Amino acid sequence: MKRILLSVLWALLAPLAPLGLFALFAPTPAHADEGMWTLYNLPQAVYETMKQEGYQLPYDKLYQADDAIMKAVVNFSGYCSGVVVSPDGLVFTNHHCGFEAIRSHSTVEHDYMLNGFYAKTQEEELPNENMFVAFMVEQKDVTDQVLTPAFEQMNSKERAHFLDSIENAWSKDVKAKDSTLRLELKPFYEGNRYFATTYRDFRDLRLVFAIPKSMGKFGGETDNWMWPRQTCDFSVFRIYADPKTNGPANYSKDNVPYHPEHWARVSADGYQEGSFSMTMGYPGSTSRYLSSYGIEERYAENAIRAQVRGVKQEVMKRHMDASEAVRIKYDSKYAQSSNYWKNSIGMNKCIDSIGLIQQKQRFEQQLQQWIDSTGHFQGKLNFGQMASYYRQRLHLSKVQMNWVETFRRTDELSARALRVARGMQNGQKHLTFDDNSATFDVATDREILATLLRNYRQKVTDAKYLPAFYQTIDTRFGGDYQKYADYLYAKSRLMKSGKRLNLQKKGLQKDLGVQFGQGIYQISEALREGFVKVRDSIDEQERVLCAAKLRMEEDLPHYSDANFTMRLSYGQVREYNLGGRPSGYKTTAPSMVEKMKKGDSIEDYKVEPEMLSLLSNAGEMPLCFLTTNDITGGNSGSPMFDGQNRLIGLAFDGNWDSLSSDIFFDSQLARCIGVDIRYVLFMMDRWGHADRLLKEIHGR
């Protein structure tokens, strides 16, 4: 581990002194490659370490200069990352980040998911509803304006209202100066600091290129979170702008390609083991300051998530295999569900294998000894109380996870029923459901609902959290969940798309679908009330725990947990060693051909004959590679740069042995998996024949 000189750190961190934020939490000292660093205040000492690792450009090329590389990196639609790669606004992201856009344009006759897509002209590029890219414009520390004495006395509800008010006021100020901007106010370091970030959103985003699913999702669930990988996980979009201002605009056929302030240049030079690698993107959420009690709660939730999703996915898969039309509708839903089904399984496996809960407990004992000896945080941090609060919440957490995985975003009727129940509760008068039959299949959804209802009752044995409609299932439908689900889809007014519902009409409450919605809403409210009793106490203890750890380890660099703001991570191209077996740091075409030949027996390795031919004649072309970069969900599509800010790949996954990294970064095993940019360009060239795009990217 490369430690940074204490004297340098002290000077850099002095502004944080009032809150004692002088350290990076970890049960053991942090490895230099660990860290999701904010860019506007990147410590000079961290930059010096990056130079030692192989970064070759001046400091301002990261954030401040006109051609700073951060200006090419985008928040992709609020759930992924991406990078601008041409003067005409082409954006690279992962195939799985573009999955829903590709699916939404697909039909049985024109299945872009299955067969891929290439717009040969700009006129053929496909617009997408509810998609956007956001460029970060500025970020600054506003802690002193937020953490006032009055704020410290507020409860969580009052704080949320106060923060919303400030954010709205500052957003108005920002928009008054430039109407294309918006501002977000977010907590950092478990609420010990607050940063304000300004963004510019572009909402006319069009699909330009997608390879067939067989390549973009090669390996499927068989290889997900695994190494070695050969997945060509990329898709291409274009940003469109107002023709007069080159600024954001809603979709219009008159819009023109956006000309960015800066874009990333691709590199054909590749890398070697030990080469510098840097990611920039929008990691979603980590919890590395979390207490041992919080990890125990997470462990229980992971097990429930995996169990319920496994039951649901079995139904989805059977229907998808039986119908191409159903497969197109559910491809994206299945992928989203299965991703964190496997993640939950892997995270719990890692928690067990490294003894993470025990590590945290030992660290907390050390922290308590430090508190006792120094007096710092005495009377503020109480591990006995924290344990008691978490014990009170654990039962609720288990029920809530079963509720969430059963009733939220699982089937169309549940989604509509919840909207109606909330509308009734909030005094809404009318509600109409648009015809969205193209997004779901009735037979599939009915069986999903019946299966999950049965599973919920088996797993949630506390009668307090069983909705009243279970009595209806028993008395009116003889305990037959499928008959109940079939009835709801066939008879409930909720499934009559286009029909205007009067939510205040008493007769509507006789509808079994409405009763279903009221039942699950009531359970949700009961759970919320239970959480409120201990939430503030737990949150405050976790906040103080973070501050205490930071103060105790004041000779170490620090970064805040991920919260979907732009972060930099640096490291090296490097393999790992597990049980004496080296992983290798890259894969090449022959390894993929070997898997392709198993396609008849392993569905996830099945590809079109054309793809087998292409890769068989690609020599030793590199496909995917490993780096020590620190990533998590949300980093999908993050550009991977070399030491000269040149694009060498796109991050798309982590390895199985690092799935606990959201709560603990293991520098020996944690790896980022990226798709090599040369593989991306090869497929655009040899399969897509996308000459116009390649010329645009290479500036010809």
Secondary structure, 3 states (H helix, E strand, C coil): CCCCCHHHHHHHHHHHHHHCCCCCCCCCCCCCCCCCECCCCCCHHHHHHHHHHCCCCCHHHCCCCCCCHHHHEEEECCCEEEEECCCCCEEEECCCCCHHHHHHCCCCCCCHHHHCEECCCHHHCEECCCCCEEEEEEEEECHHHHCCHHHHCCCHHHHHHHHHHHHHHHHHHHHHHCCCEEEEEEEEHHHCEEEEEEEEEECEEEEEEECCHHHHCCCHHHHCCCCCCCCCCCEEEEEEECCCCCCCCCCCCCCEECCCCCCCCECCCCCCCCCEEEEEECCCCCCCCCCHHHHHHHHHHHHHHHHHHHHHHHHHHHHHHHCHHHHHHHHHHHHHHHHHHHHHHHHHHHHHHCCHHHHHHHHHHHHHHHHHHHCCCCCCCCHHHHHHHHHHHHHHHHHHHHHHHHHCCCCHHHHHHHHHHHHHHCCCCEEECCCCHHHCCHHHHHHHHHHHHHHHHHHCCCHHHCCCHHHHHHHHCCCCHHHHHHHHHHHCHHHCCCCEEECCCHHHHHCHHHHHHHHHHHHHHHHHHHHHHHHHHHHHHHHHHHHHHHHHCCCCCCCCCCCCCCEEEEEEECCCEECCEECCCEEEHHHHHHHHCCCCCCHHHCCCHHHHHHHHCCCCCEEEEEECCCCCCCCCCCEEECCCCCEEEEEEEECHHHCCCCCCCCCCCCCEEEEEHHHHHHHHHHHCCCHHHHHHHHCC
